[in-house]
């Protein structure tokens, strides 16, 4: 506390002005001399605060909602490209191109299949200008649409070395005469080998619609601005008019400051505006909602002129006295208000200085004690929540996994299969199921013991995981039976995966107590019928095929279409 505050407080104690009631009384007596000033000033301040708050909320709502929509749009595009890249058509075609020259019949068929797939998945989406498949060295294998020289970003070569998704900056496409950006997702084989990269050139039509939707009023505008200060999109101007514009560094820094409420600056057209900005989490962009300053605060300007005239007329007489008494009354309460605001915002590192006497002093002491108790309570609650979250995570993991093999259990795989079957029917992508049974497992248990049988199930589970993709689901269905759900896979692809699993189990020995033993599996493969979303149907078909594999001599793969009718009735 400064020395002059201590002197004033000592003076008030000397004349017995300790309580807020006494100070308000003295202030009221002085305020009666200037009723016009008080009324006008309070009206001006309240109207300005109300209007400023309204403008701030409108700008923040517009920029915040637009930023969230843009962030969601980019995440959806990455999900689309990941789904495209995980297609069996893509991985199978690239595998074939690795071993077959492009001039060969197999190579041309694989390239044609890959190109047809890219065109088929791009056409329903207006956001994609082009899809391009690159080899591991960054060379173009094929594209959707007309083949030609690809204007890939210059930094793309470094991004190809990454193991995860990547995105380019925004640049001007001369051919399309608009701004675009590229995103990329690695293409992985079932054994996690890198086969190449699927890249997509994105336009910003959807973002233009978002900006237009969140522009409120003819004078307002919503812009997307990069960290370098380049406006790339606007709800009022086409992107071609923004190519050569750049905001000053100080304005860009203020817009990217997440602690700021509103920012006053000059927009690309040279107009003085007030704006609020929100960061787009996945990009180095901000979405700025702005409105001309004179439009936003026209009413405040009129009130300011009226208040200024009254203030100049009355300031000389009683201004100094009113200011001093008002400061003595408001200053301690302002500290409490600021402290309460910080506490309401979640900041409990607050310690309001205790000054003066009477009710304010007591209120400050109580407030500080309350904050200390809240801080201690928060720490205790955080510790309890951390413990509870850990226990919940453990319970969740136990509820969906099999305790022996650590695969998904039957209940959880049925939930997943039910959801995927409905999504498969709704979106039209294929879905296949493998039913796998360890051959002669009872004999294996009788020969080697139940502990050895448990170990065999664990090792077979590991082989299943090694032989399937990350997007597939593997579960222990019961006893020595396993279920594999293959997303985006036709019956032929499912049979191919099943044969790979069968060969892996047959060839790899089971380590049992220091000795090696061998087991085999019988596998039934079935695809979800096109007009059905009932998981029991595809499981029943796969089960019938599995039983035919066992009756046909075990250690083999049988597809649903090869099941004998009488055996299907028994299953």
C-alpha positions as CSV (number, residue, x, y, z in Angstrom):
1,X,0.0,0.0,0.0
2,X,1.3,3.5,-1.0
3,X,2.1,6.1,1.7
4,X,-0.8,8.5,0.7
5,X,-3.3,5.7,1.1
6,X,-2.0,5.1,4.7
7,X,-2.3,8.9,5.5
8,X,-5.9,9.0,4.2
9,X,-6.9,5.9,6.1
10,X,-5.3,7.4,9.3
11,X,-7.3,10.6,8.8
12,X,-10.6,8.7,8.3
13,X,-9.9,6.7,11.5
14,X,-9.4,10.0,13.3
15,X,-12.8,11.4,12.3
16,X,-14.5,8.0,13.0
17,X,-15.2,7.2,9.4
18,X,-14.5,3.5,9.7
19,X,-17.6,1.8,8.2
20,X,-18.8,1.8,4.6
21,X,-22.1,3.3,5.8
22,X,-20.3,6.4,7.1
23,X,-18.2,6.8,4.0
24,X,-21.2,6.5,1.7
25,X,-23.1,9.1,3.8
26,X,-20.2,11.6,3.4
27,X,-20.0,10.8,-0.3
28,X,-23.8,11.3,-0.7
29,X,-23.6,14.7,0.9
30,X,-20.9,15.8,-1.6
31,X,-22.7,14.1,-4.5
32,X,-25.9,16.1,-4.0
33,X,-23.9,19.1,-5.2
34,X,-23.4,17.6,-8.6
35,X,-26.5,15.4,-9.4
36,X,-26.3,16.1,-13.0
37,X,-22.7,15.0,-13.3
38,X,-23.3,11.9,-11.3
39,X,-26.4,10.9,-13.3
40,X,-24.8,11.6,-16.7
41,X,-21.5,9.9,-15.9
42,X,-23.1,6.8,-14.5
43,X,-25.4,6.6,-17.5
44,X,-22.5,7.0,-19.9
45,X,-20.3,4.4,-18.1
46,X,-23.1,1.8,-17.9
47,X,-24.1,2.3,-21.6
48,X,-20.5,2.1,-22.7
49,X,-19.9,-1.0,-20.7
50,X,-23.1,-2.7,-21.9
51,X,-22.4,-1.9,-25.5
52,X,-18.8,-2.9,-25.3
53,X,-19.7,-6.1,-23.7
54,X,-22.3,-6.8,-26.3
55,X,-19.9,-6.1,-29.2
56,X,-17.2,-8.2,-27.5
57,X,-19.6,-11.1,-27.0
58,X,-20.8,-10.9,-30.6
59,X,-17.3,-10.8,-32.0
60,X,-16.0,-13.6,-29.7
61,X,-19.1,-15.8,-30.5
62,X,-18.6,-15.3,-34.3
63,X,-14.8,-16.0,-34.2
64,X,-15.0,-18.8,-31.7
65,X,-17.8,-20.7,-33.5
66,X,-16.1,-20.2,-36.9
67,X,-12.7,-21.4,-35.5
68,X,-14.3,-24.5,-34.0
69,X,-16.0,-25.3,-37.4
70,X,-12.7,-24.9,-39.3
71,X,-10.9,-27.1,-36.8
72,X,-13.6,-29.7,-37.1
73,X,-13.5,-29.5,-40.9
74,X,-9.7,-30.2,-41.0
75,X,-10.1,-33.1,-38.5
76,X,-12.8,-34.6,-40.7
77,X,-10.6,-34.3,-43.8
78,X,-7.8,-36.1,-42.0
79,X,-10.2,-38.9,-40.9
80,X,-11.5,-39.2,-44.5
81,X,-7.9,-39.5,-45.9
82,X,-7.0,-42.0,-43.2
83,X,-10.0,-44.1,-44.1
84,X,-9.1,-43.9,-47.8
85,X,-5.5,-44.9,-47.1
86,X,-6.5,-47.9,-45.0
87,X,-8.6,-49.4,-47.8
88,X,-7.7,-52.9,-48.8
89,X,-7.7,-51.7,-52.4
90,X,-4.9,-49.2,-51.7
91,X,-2.6,-51.5,-49.8
92,X,-3.2,-54.5,-52.1
93,X,-2.5,-52.4,-55.2
94,X,0.7,-50.9,-53.8
95,X,1.8,-54.4,-52.7
96,X,1.3,-55.6,-56.3
97,X,3.1,-52.6,-57.7
98,X,6.1,-53.3,-55.5
99,X,6.7,-56.7,-57.2
100,X,5.2,-56.1,-60.7
101,X,6.6,-53.6,-63.2
102,X,4.3,-50.9,-64.4
103,X,4.6,-52.2,-68.0
104,X,3.3,-55.7,-66.9
105,X,-0.3,-56.7,-67.1
106,X,-0.5,-57.1,-63.3
107,X,1.2,-53.7,-62.8
108,X,-1.3,-52.0,-65.2
109,X,-4.2,-53.6,-63.5
110,X,-3.0,-52.6,-60.0
111,X,-2.5,-49.0,-61.2
112,X,-5.9,-48.9,-62.9
113,X,-7.6,-50.3,-59.7
114,X,-5.8,-47.7,-57.6
115,X,-6.8,-44.8,-59.9
116,X,-10.4,-46.0,-60.1
117,X,-10.5,-46.1,-56.3
118,X,-9.1,-42.6,-55.9
119,X,-11.7,-41.2,-58.3
120,X,-14.6,-43.1,-56.7
121,X,-13.8,-41.7,-53.2
122,X,-13.0,-38.2,-54.3
123,X,-16.2,-37.5,-56.3
124,X,-18.7,-37.4,-53.4
125,X,-16.6,-34.8,-51.6
126,X,-16.4,-31.2,-52.9
127,X,-13.5,-30.4,-50.5
128,X,-10.9,-32.5,-52.5
129,X,-9.4,-31.0,-55.6
130,X,-7.2,-34.1,-56.1
131,X,-6.0,-37.2,-54.4
132,X,-2.4,-38.3,-55.1
133,X,-0.6,-41.6,-54.1
134,X,3.1,-41.2,-53.5
135,X,5.7,-43.9,-53.2
136,X,8.0,-44.0,-50.1
137,X,10.6,-41.9,-52.0
138,X,8.0,-39.1,-52.7
139,X,7.4,-40.0,-56.3
140,X,3.9,-39.8,-57.8
141,X,2.4,-43.2,-58.5
142,X,-1.1,-42.1,-59.6
143,X,-3.7,-39.4,-59.0
144,X,-7.4,-38.9,-59.2
145,X,-8.6,-37.1,-62.3
146,X,-6.2,-36.2,-65.1
147,X,-2.6,-37.2,-64.5
148,X,0.0,-34.5,-64.8
149,X,2.8,-32.6,-63.0
150,X,1.7,-32.2,-59.4
151,X,2.3,-28.9,-57.6
152,X,3.2,-30.5,-54.3
153,X,4.5,-28.0,-51.6
154,X,8.3,-27.6,-51.5
155,X,8.4,-28.7,-47.8
156,X,6.6,-32.0,-48.8
157,X,9.9,-33.9,-49.2
158,X,10.8,-33.5,-45.5
159,X,7.2,-34.3,-44.4
160,X,7.4,-37.6,-46.3
161,X,10.0,-38.8,-43.8
162,X,7.5,-38.5,-40.9
163,X,5.6,-41.5,-39.6
164,X,2.4,-39.6,-39.0
165,X,0.0,-37.3,-40.8
166,X,1.2,-34.0,-42.2
167,X,-0.3,-30.8,-43.6
168,X,1.2,-28.0,-45.8
169,X,0.9,-24.3,-45.6
170,X,-1.7,-22.4,-47.6
171,X,-0.6,-21.2,-51.1
172,X,-2.1,-19.9,-54.3
173,X,-3.0,-22.4,-57.0
174,X,-2.5,-20.7,-60.3
175,X,-4.5,-23.3,-62.2
176,X,-7.5,-23.2,-59.9
177,X,-7.0,-19.4,-59.1
178,X,-7.7,-20.0,-55.5
179,X,-6.0,-20.8,-52.2
180,X,-5.4,-24.5,-51.4
181,X,-3.5,-26.7,-49.0
182,X,-2.3,-30.3,-48.9
183,X,-2.7,-33.0,-46.3
184,X,-1.0,-36.4,-46.2
185,X,-1.5,-39.7,-44.4
186,X,1.0,-42.6,-44.5
187,X,-0.2,-45.9,-46.1
188,X,0.7,-48.9,-44.0
189,X,0.7,-52.6,-44.8
190,X,-0.8,-55.1,-42.4
191,X,2.6,-55.7,-40.9
192,X,3.1,-51.9,-40.4
193,X,5.4,-51.5,-43.4
194,X,5.3,-48.1,-45.1
195,X,3.9,-48.5,-48.6
196,X,3.7,-44.8,-49.5
197,X,1.7,-41.7,-48.8
198,X,-1.9,-40.7,-49.7
199,X,-2.1,-36.9,-50.2
200,X,-5.1,-34.7,-50.8
201,X,-5.3,-31.2,-52.2
202,X,-8.0,-29.3,-50.3
203,X,-10.0,-26.2,-51.4
204,X,-11.7,-23.8,-48.9
205,X,-15.2,-23.7,-50.2
206,X,-16.5,-25.2,-47.0
207,X,-14.6,-22.6,-44.9
208,X,-16.0,-19.8,-47.1
209,X,-19.5,-21.0,-46.2
210,X,-18.6,-21.1,-42.5
211,X,-17.3,-17.5,-42.6
212,X,-20.4,-16.3,-44.4
213,X,-22.6,-18.1,-41.9
214,X,-21.0,-16.4,-38.9
215,X,-20.9,-12.9,-40.4
216,X,-23.5,-10.8,-38.5
217,X,-24.6,-7.7,-40.2
218,X,-23.6,-5.9,-43.4
219,X,-20.7,-4.0,-41.8
220,X,-19.1,-7.0,-40.0
221,X,-16.6,-9.3,-41.5
222,X,-14.9,-12.6,-40.5
223,X,-11.3,-13.3,-41.8
224,X,-8.9,-16.2,-41.5
225,X,-5.3,-14.9,-40.9
226,X,-2.1,-16.9,-40.8
227,X,0.7,-16.4,-38.3
228,X,2.6,-14.4,-40.8
229,X,-0.2,-11.9,-41.0
230,X,-1.6,-12.9,-44.4
231,X,-5.4,-12.8,-44.6
232,X,-6.2,-15.9,-46.7
233,X,-10.0,-16.0,-46.5
234,X,-12.7,-13.4,-45.9
235,X,-16.5,-13.3,-45.7
236,X,-16.6,-10.1,-47.7
237,X,-13.7,-10.3,-50.2
238,X,-12.6,-13.1,-52.6
239,X,-9.3,-14.6,-51.8
240,X,-7.7,-13.2,-55.0
241,X,-8.1,-9.7,-53.5
242,X,-6.2,-10.7,-50.4
243,X,-3.1,-12.2,-52.1
244,X,-0.8,-9.2,-51.7
245,X,-2.1,-7.9,-48.3
246,X,-0.4,-8.4,-44.9
247,X,-1.3,-7.1,-41.5
248,X,1.4,-5.3,-39.4
249,X,3.4,-7.5,-37.0
250,X,2.0,-5.7,-34.0
251,X,-1.6,-6.4,-35.1
252,X,-0.8,-10.0,-35.8
253,X,0.8,-10.4,-32.3
254,X,-2.3,-8.8,-30.7
255,X,-4.7,-11.1,-32.6
256,X,-2.7,-14.2,-31.6
257,X,-2.7,-13.1,-28.0
258,X,-5.3,-15.5,-26.5
259,X,-5.6,-13.3,-23.3
260,X,-6.9,-10.3,-25.2
261,X,-10.6,-9.6,-25.3
262,X,-10.8,-7.3,-28.3
263,X,-8.2,-5.6,-30.6
264,X,-8.3,-2.3,-32.4
265,X,-6.4,-2.3,-35.6
266,X,-6.5,-1.4,-39.3
267,X,-7.8,-4.0,-41.6
268,X,-6.4,-4.9,-45.1
269,X,-8.6,-2.2,-46.7
270,X,-7.2,0.5,-44.4
271,X,-10.4,0.7,-42.3
272,X,-10.1,1.1,-38.5
273,X,-11.9,-1.8,-36.9
274,X,-12.4,-3.5,-33.6
275,X,-12.1,-7.3,-33.6
276,X,-11.8,-10.4,-31.6
277,X,-9.8,-13.5,-32.6
278,X,-9.8,-17.2,-31.8
279,X,-7.0,-19.6,-32.5
280,X,-7.7,-22.6,-34.7
281,X,-6.1,-25.4,-32.6
282,X,-4.8,-27.6,-35.4
283,X,-3.5,-24.7,-37.6
284,X,-1.3,-21.6,-37.2
285,X,-4.4,-19.5,-38.0
286,X,-6.7,-17.2,-36.2
287,X,-10.3,-16.5,-37.1
288,X,-10.9,-12.7,-36.6
289,X,-14.4,-11.3,-36.4
290,X,-14.3,-7.5,-36.9
291,X,-16.6,-4.5,-37.3
292,X,-15.7,-0.9,-38.1
293,X,-15.0,1.1,-34.9
294,X,-17.3,4.0,-35.8
295,X,-20.2,1.6,-36.4
296,X,-19.6,-0.4,-33.2
297,X,-19.3,2.6,-30.9
298,X,-21.5,5.2,-32.6
299,X,-23.8,5.4,-29.6
300,X,-20.9,5.5,-27.2
301,X,-19.4,8.4,-29.1
302,X,-22.6,10.4,-28.7
303,X,-22.8,9.7,-25.0
304,X,-19.2,10.6,-24.6
305,X,-19.7,14.0,-26.1
306,X,-22.6,14.8,-23.8
307,X,-20.7,13.5,-20.8
308,X,-17.6,15.5,-21.7
309,X,-19.5,18.7,-21.8
310,X,-21.0,18.2,-18.4
311,X,-17.7,17.0,-17.0
312,X,-15.8,20.2,-18.1
313,X,-18.5,22.4,-16.6
314,X,-18.5,20.8,-13.2
315,X,-14.9,19.4,-12.9
316,X,-13.3,22.6,-11.6
317,X,-15.7,22.9,-8.6
318,X,-15.9,19.5,-6.9
319,X,-14.0,17.1,-9.2
320,X,-11.0,16.7,-7.0
321,X,-13.0,16.1,-3.8
322,X,-15.4,13.6,-5.4
323,X,-12.5,11.7,-7.0
324,X,-10.6,11.4,-3.7
325,X,-13.6,10.3,-1.6
326,X,-14.7,7.9,-4.4
327,X,-11.3,6.4,-4.6
328,X,-11.2,5.8,-0.8
329,X,-14.5,4.0,-1.0
330,X,-14.0,2.0,-4.2
331,X,-10.3,1.0,-4.0
332,X,-10.7,-1.7,-1.3
333,X,-13.9,-3.0,-2.9
334,X,-12.1,-3.0,-6.3
335,X,-9.4,-5.2,-4.8
336,X,-12.1,-7.5,-3.5
337,X,-13.9,-7.5,-6.9
338,X,-10.7,-8.2,-8.8
339,X,-9.9,-11.0,-6.3
340,X,-13.4,-12.4,-6.7
341,X,-13.1,-12.3,-10.5
342,X,-9.8,-14.2,-10.4
343,X,-11.3,-16.8,-8.0
344,X,-14.4,-17.2,-10.3
345,X,-12.0,-17.7,-13.2
346,X,-10.3,-20.5,-11.3
347,X,-7.2,-18.7,-10.0
348,X,-6.9,-19.3,-6.3
349,X,-3.5,-17.7,-5.9
350,X,-5.2,-14.6,-4.5
351,X,-4.2,-12.6,-1.4
352,X,-6.0,-9.3,-1.0
353,X,-4.1,-6.7,1.1
354,X,-5.9,-6.0,4.4
355,X,-6.2,-2.1,4.8
356,X,-8.3,0.3,6.8
357,X,-10.9,-0.8,9.4
358,X,-14.5,-1.6,9.9
359,X,-16.5,-3.9,7.6
360,X,-14.2,-3.8,4.6
361,X,-11.2,-5.0,6.7
362,X,-13.3,-7.8,8.2
363,X,-14.7,-8.7,4.8
364,X,-11.1,-8.8,3.3
365,X,-9.9,-11.1,6.1
366,X,-12.9,-13.5,5.6
367,X,-12.4,-13.4,1.8
368,X,-8.7,-14.4,2.2
369,X,-9.6,-17.2,4.6
370,X,-12.3,-18.5,2.2
371,X,-9.8,-18.5,-0.7
372,X,-7.3,-20.4,1.4
373,X,-9.9,-23.0,2.2
374,X,-11.0,-23.3,-1.4
375,X,-7.4,-23.8,-2.5
376,X,-6.9,-26.6,0.0
377,X,-10.2,-28.1,-1.0
378,X,-9.2,-28.0,-4.7
379,X,-6.0,-29.8,-4.0
380,X,-7.8,-32.5,-2.0
381,X,-10.4,-32.9,-4.8
382,X,-7.7,-33.1,-7.5
383,X,-6.0,-35.9,-5.6
384,X,-9.3,-37.7,-5.1
385,X,-10.2,-37.3,-8.8
386,X,-6.8,-38.6,-10.0
387,X,-7.2,-41.7,-7.9
388,X,-10.8,-42.2,-9.1
389,X,-9.8,-41.7,-12.7
390,X,-7.1,-44.3,-12.4
391,X,-9.5,-46.8,-10.9
392,X,-12.2,-46.1,-13.5
393,X,-9.6,-46.6,-16.3
394,X,-8.6,-50.0,-14.8
395,X,-12.2,-51.1,-14.5
396,X,-13.0,-50.0,-18.0
397,X,-10.0,-52.0,-19.3
398,X,-11.0,-55.1,-17.3
399,X,-14.6,-54.9,-18.6
400,X,-13.8,-55.1,-22.3
401,X,-10.8,-57.4,-22.4
402,X,-10.2,-61.1,-21.9
403,X,-8.2,-61.8,-18.8
404,X,-6.0,-64.5,-20.3
405,X,-5.2,-63.3,-23.8
406,X,-5.8,-59.5,-23.2
407,X,-7.8,-59.4,-26.4
408,X,-11.3,-57.9,-26.6
409,X,-13.9,-60.1,-24.8
410,X,-17.0,-61.5,-26.4
411,X,-19.4,-58.8,-25.0
412,X,-17.2,-55.9,-26.3
413,X,-16.7,-57.4,-29.8
414,X,-20.4,-57.9,-30.1
415,X,-21.0,-54.2,-29.3
416,X,-18.3,-53.2,-31.8
417,X,-19.7,-55.6,-34.5
418,X,-23.2,-54.3,-34.0
419,X,-22.1,-50.7,-34.5
420,X,-19.9,-51.5,-37.5
421,X,-22.7,-53.6,-39.1
422,X,-25.1,-50.7,-38.9
423,X,-22.4,-48.3,-40.2
424,X,-21.5,-50.7,-43.0
425,X,-25.1,-50.9,-44.2
426,X,-25.7,-47.1,-43.9
427,X,-22.4,-46.1,-45.7
428,X,-22.2,-49.0,-48.0
429,X,-18.6,-50.3,-47.2
430,X,-17.9,-54.1,-46.9
431,X,-17.5,-55.9,-43.6
432,X,-16.2,-59.4,-43.1
433,X,-15.8,-61.7,-40.1
434,X,-13.5,-64.7,-39.4
435,X,-14.4,-67.4,-36.9
436,X,-11.2,-69.2,-35.8
437,X,-11.0,-72.4,-33.7
438,X,-7.8,-74.1,-32.5
439,X,-7.8,-77.7,-33.8
440,X,-7.8,-80.6,-31.3
441,X,-7.3,-78.2,-28.4
442,X,-8.8,-80.7,-25.9
443,X,-6.1,-83.2,-27.0
444,X,-3.4,-80.5,-26.6
445,X,-4.6,-79.8,-23.1
446,X,-4.7,-83.5,-22.2
447,X,-1.2,-84.0,-23.6
448,X,0.6,-80.9,-22.3
449,X,-1.6,-79.7,-19.4
450,X,-4.0,-76.8,-18.9
451,X,-1.2,-74.3,-18.2
452,X,0.4,-75.2,-21.5
453,X,-3.1,-74.8,-23.1
454,X,-3.4,-71.3,-21.7
455,X,0.1,-70.4,-23.0
456,X,-0.9,-71.7,-26.4
457,X,-4.0,-69.5,-26.5
458,X,-1.8,-66.5,-25.6
459,X,0.6,-67.2,-28.4
460,X,-2.1,-67.8,-30.9
461,X,-3.6,-64.4,-29.8
462,X,-0.3,-62.7,-30.6
463,X,-0.2,-64.3,-34.0
464,X,-3.7,-63.0,-34.8
465,X,-2.7,-59.5,-33.9
466,X,0.4,-59.7,-36.0
467,X,-1.5,-60.9,-39.0
468,X,-4.2,-58.2,-39.0
469,X,-4.3,-54.5,-39.5
470,X,-4.6,-51.8,-36.8
471,X,-8.2,-51.0,-38.0
472,X,-9.3,-54.6,-37.5
473,X,-10.7,-56.0,-34.3
474,X,-9.5,-59.3,-32.7
475,X,-11.4,-60.9,-29.8
476,X,-11.6,-64.2,-27.8
477,X,-15.0,-65.4,-28.6
478,X,-15.0,-68.3,-26.0
479,X,-12.8,-71.2,-25.1
480,X,-10.4,-71.8,-28.0
481,X,-12.5,-69.8,-30.4
482,X,-11.5,-66.4,-31.7
483,X,-13.4,-63.8,-33.8
484,X,-11.7,-61.3,-36.2
485,X,-13.7,-58.4,-37.6
486,X,-12.2,-56.9,-40.9
487,X,-13.4,-53.4,-41.7
488,X,-13.7,-52.3,-45.4
489,X,-12.9,-55.9,-46.6
490,X,-14.7,-58.0,-49.1
491,X,-15.0,-61.8,-48.7
492,X,-12.0,-62.4,-51.0
493,X,-9.8,-60.2,-48.9
494,X,-11.1,-61.9,-45.8
495,X,-10.1,-65.3,-47.2
496,X,-6.7,-63.9,-48.0
497,X,-6.2,-62.7,-44.4
498,X,-7.6,-66.0,-43.0
499,X,-5.0,-67.9,-45.1
500,X,-2.3,-65.7,-43.8
501,X,-3.4,-66.4,-40.2
502,X,-3.6,-70.1,-40.8
503,X,-0.1,-70.3,-42.3
504,X,1.3,-68.2,-39.5
505,X,-0.2,-70.5,-36.8
506,X,0.9,-73.6,-38.6
507,X,4.5,-72.5,-39.1
508,X,5.2,-70.9,-35.8
509,X,6.0,-73.3,-32.9
510,X,4.3,-72.9,-29.5
511,X,6.9,-72.6,-26.7
512,X,5.5,-74.8,-23.9
513,X,7.8,-75.3,-20.8
514,X,11.0,-75.1,-22.9
515,X,9.7,-77.5,-25.6
516,X,8.1,-76.7,-28.9
517,X,4.7,-77.8,-30.0
518,X,2.5,-77.1,-33.0
519,X,-1.1,-76.3,-33.3
520,X,-3.3,-75.5,-36.3
521,X,-6.5,-73.6,-36.7
522,X,-9.7,-74.0,-38.8
523,X,-11.2,-70.7,-40.1
524,X,-14.6,-69.8,-41.4
525,X,-14.9,-66.5,-43.4
526,X,-18.1,-64.7,-44.1
527,X,-19.1,-61.2,-45.3
528,X,-22.0,-59.2,-44.0
529,X,-24.9,-59.5,-46.4
530,X,-25.6,-56.2,-48.2
531,X,-29.1,-55.7,-46.9
532,X,-28.5,-56.9,-43.4
533,X,-27.1,-55.1,-40.3
534,X,-27.6,-58.1,-38.0
535,X,-24.2,-59.3,-36.6
536,X,-25.7,-62.7,-35.7
537,X,-26.2,-63.4,-39.4
538,X,-22.6,-62.9,-40.4
539,X,-21.3,-64.7,-37.2
540,X,-23.6,-67.7,-37.9
541,X,-22.4,-67.9,-41.5
542,X,-18.7,-67.7,-40.4
543,X,-19.4,-70.3,-37.7
544,X,-20.9,-72.7,-40.2
545,X,-18.0,-72.2,-42.5
546,X,-15.6,-72.9,-39.6
547,X,-17.4,-76.2,-38.8
548,X,-17.1,-77.3,-42.4
549,X,-13.4,-76.5,-42.3
550,X,-13.1,-78.8,-39.2
551,X,-15.1,-81.6,-40.8
552,X,-13.1,-81.3,-44.0
553,X,-9.9,-82.2,-42.2
554,X,-9.1,-79.1,-40.1
555,X,-6.2,-76.7,-40.7
556,X,-8.0,-75.0,-43.6
557,X,-10.0,-71.9,-44.6
558,X,-13.6,-72.2,-45.8
559,X,-15.6,-69.3,-47.1
560,X,-19.4,-68.8,-46.5
561,X,-20.3,-69.6,-50.0
562,X,-18.7,-73.0,-49.9
563,X,-20.7,-74.3,-46.9
564,X,-22.9,-77.3,-47.5
565,X,-26.6,-76.6,-46.8
566,X,-27.1,-79.4,-44.3
567,X,-24.1,-78.2,-42.3
568,X,-25.4,-74.6,-42.3
569,X,-28.7,-75.9,-40.7
570,X,-26.7,-77.7,-38.0
571,X,-24.7,-74.6,-37.3
